[in-house]
Amino acid sequence: MRKCILVLMLGFCLFPTGSKAQKAYFVDGYHGGIYGHYPLWVTQFMVDKMEQHPEWKLGLEIEPETWDSVKVQSPVAYANFSRMVLNNRVEFTNPTYAQPYAYNISGESLIRQFEYGIKRLHEHFPGLSFHTYAVEEPCFTSSLPQLLKQFGFKYAVLKSPNTCWGGYARAYGGQLVNWVGPEGTSILTVPRYKSEALEENSTWQTTAWNNSTAFLQSSYDYGIQDPVGMCYQDAGWKNGPWLGFGENIKNKSVYVTWKEYFEEISPGKTTDNWHFSQEDVLVNLMWGSQALQRIGQQVRRAENMIVRSEKISAMANLEHQYLPEEGSYMDAWRTLMMAQHHDSWIVPYNQLNSKQNWISAIKDWTDHTTLIAEQNNERALSSFKLIGNSVEKGLGFIRVYNSIASARSEVVSLVLPDNLMTADIAIYNSQGKLIASTVTLNGTVPVVKFKVQVPAMGYATYALQKRKSKNKSSKHVSFDAQGNCIVENDQYKIVLDKAKGGTIKKMIAKYVDNKDFASNGDSYSMGELSGFFYSDKQFYSSAQAPVSIAVLEDNQLVTKVEVRGTIASHPFVQVITLEAGQKRIDFDLRIDWKGNVGIGEYKQESNWTDNRRAFTDDRYKLKVMFPNSLGKTKLFKNAPFDVCESALENTFFGQWDSIKHNVILNWVDVNKEDESYGLALLSDHTTSYLHGENYPLSLTAQYSGIGLWGMDYKIDGPTVMKYALIPHHGKWDEAKIASQSTYWNEPLLTAYQPEVALTDHSFVKTEGSGYEVTTMKVVDGGILLRLFNAEGNASPQQIALGFQVSKVSEILLNGDEIQELPLIKNGLMQSFTVQLPRYGIKTLRITK
């Protein structure tokens, strides 16, 4: 009798005590596209299988451009699918144009991915609506709730159970959470449950991929009443319903769409607010490989140029009704978005067709984007010179354009026209003041450099005249008795150690209390290159050999030295540049490898499904190291529309199931624990960084060896990269590191113009607000302006406009108008007030 009672008690424990019986749910679907694999037979296959299995439902993550090809090449299947797509058994869950990872590109790029993708899908399927964001791969970033809500989404999913090669979201919570973004927006979300483990003997799955008994039981044990698994099959798989059909569906699972699950199965609400950090995006790609390094650089350059070009065209439109070619910008964004495709980054060696792999396609795509940006710049700038004539006749004019909504004082350069090659040039600003300048030769080409003051989101004009007196010479570089190089200007005194690879012995920032930011320790040196060459089974360092140091430029504006040395017999060249008045120190690094050498923790074989991976622990990769004098530090890093304070003790891991977020998008900043001082590191591409207790901040520079899917990520040319350092007072926001990064990414644009009005002008001014203008472009005869609160507080801020407007409307990302903002007249200027939380974005439609 006692035994029977025990059995009964155990039985009750296995089932819920409430009235609702436990069930299992599953979201099936397809992922892919014309670039990410989509055989044309798949369209009719989906239609046929849906008709055969009325219980089956689909979540779709198909590249929007795919339907262009399907419509032309499979018109009957396209028509059949179009009739099916608006019923409640089909849900499009990722409308982005090219399914980007999201965390590795700019916030503005991410907006365009949604904007252009949704537009293309609506062209094919009018009336299509978007409710849930769900993806097959870890295409997540912390600021998504804000973007999704503004595009009209109601729900999100943080699972990617069947394709976790490149990472996964952190396991957290139960059936539902409120995913709270950095600025406070929340979206109801199905997380990767705390009970949803990584699959054993797999390096690409969680246990939710097939609604296994173990997954369901762990969910029930955790208190999840209605667990849901997921698998977005690759388009081209011929399984049909993933868990079977009819009476044979695995564990009697019920197929649902995500919208149906949220609205009809789940409670539809929760009190569990998850303040999701960027470090909850646990991702790892082939950081340091030359393939990924070049992709990152090409994408970054194209991102920067297309956004700047749109802003320049908008300025020309505001001044004299110049109309940019809208179609050309769409074309430029299209090729950039394709280069941001997640497959671009995780399978760069895969063939797209018989002639191209992703690597070559990305170069072509980003070259196309930058070419269009340059052509549009030329057209816009040429339109300015038609306006007015100068009062004074001279040698012509230089216009300097600023695409940032804050005034800037920087050194700029410009190649002079042939007729001015022998002229002794003097430069005057619009008030007639002589500006310090110098002319140097770039080979045989004369380049004029001068210090400019350019108003916010506008331009400054400078007149060229024949020089009446000679420039005063000044020298800032010297050498001591040991051959060490002392580089000094108004901002810095830097000492380069000749005997130890040209590493930085001293980095005294004059504007930061004359503090020396270089480390005095013996373990590592600032600027040292170090990595484990596994064929030789030892670490090599650039500090192990002396270097030669040459002066490339030394005048009142620019100080530039070149360090030539070797690491393990491989020659490297590093150029260090200081500019007058500039807090940023620029570094250009080039390593000319003598051949393909192995660099990483060990020589990995083609056992690419092993949990242990040679390409994960960055301490063994070649890196540039920045030991400093800050002592114990905390670290901040930017992300799309976010800045994250790191909670990691260190960034080191060696296994797929132990990933830590170690991604540098644009910058990381280490702060002394009391936040009195900091050191920011800027990178010219998305990659990984290193940091930990007793280990200095470092930037990954080179991995060479076996990577994902057994591909050999070889060294096939020189390593070329740019980075920068900014020592500073206080925290990153007090030091305006986000702004400094934007300045670096959107340099001032200069143009020689024979005739132009000698005037300066500002179109949009956000100074003092901490706001960044992420885009300004001409749309439907008006101006679209987007603001991001990168560094400011949440108090109301005034935005000044240097042009006449009739209306300013706040709109959502989907175009819906929220409200009209009152305009304030102030002489010839107009302004309006905006209030944004930190990391918030706001889009404004301005009617001229």
Protein Blocks (a to p, Z undefined) as FASTA:
>chain_A
ZZmmmmmmmmmmmpcfbfbdcddddddddeddjknopafklmmmmmmmmmmmmmbccddd
ddfklmmmmmmmmmmlmmmmmmmmmmckbccfblcfnlpghlmmcfklmmmmmmmmmmmm
mmmmghiacfbdcdfbdcdcfklmmmmmmnopabdcfbdfklmmnoccddedjfbccddd
fkopacddddddfklccdehiakbcfklnopaklmmmmmmnopabacddddddehianlp
mnbghjllghhiacddfklmmmmmmnoiafbdcdddfklpccdddehiaklmmmmmmmmm
mmmmmmmmmmmmmmmmmmnopacdfklmmmmmmmmmmmmpmklmmmmmbcfblmbcfklm
mmmmmmmmmmmmmmmmmmmmmmmmmgocafbdcebdcddddfbfbdcdddddddddfklm
mpccddddfkopacddddddehjaccddddddddehiaddddddddfbdcddddfbdcdf
kopacdddfkbccdddfknoopafbacdfknooiafbdfbfkbcghiacdddfklopacd
fklpccddddfbdcfkbccddddddeehiacdddddddehiabdcdddddddfbdcdedj
bdcdfklkbfbdfklmmmlmccdddddfklpaddddddehiacddfbfbfcdfbfklccc
fbdfkbccdddfklmaccddddfbdcdddddehiacdddfbdcdddehhiacddfbdcdd
dddddddehjfklnommmmmmmmmmccdddddfbacdddddfbdcehnlpacfbdcdeeh
iacdddddfkbcfbdcddddfbdcfbdcdddfkopafbdcddddehjbccddddddehia
cdddddZZ
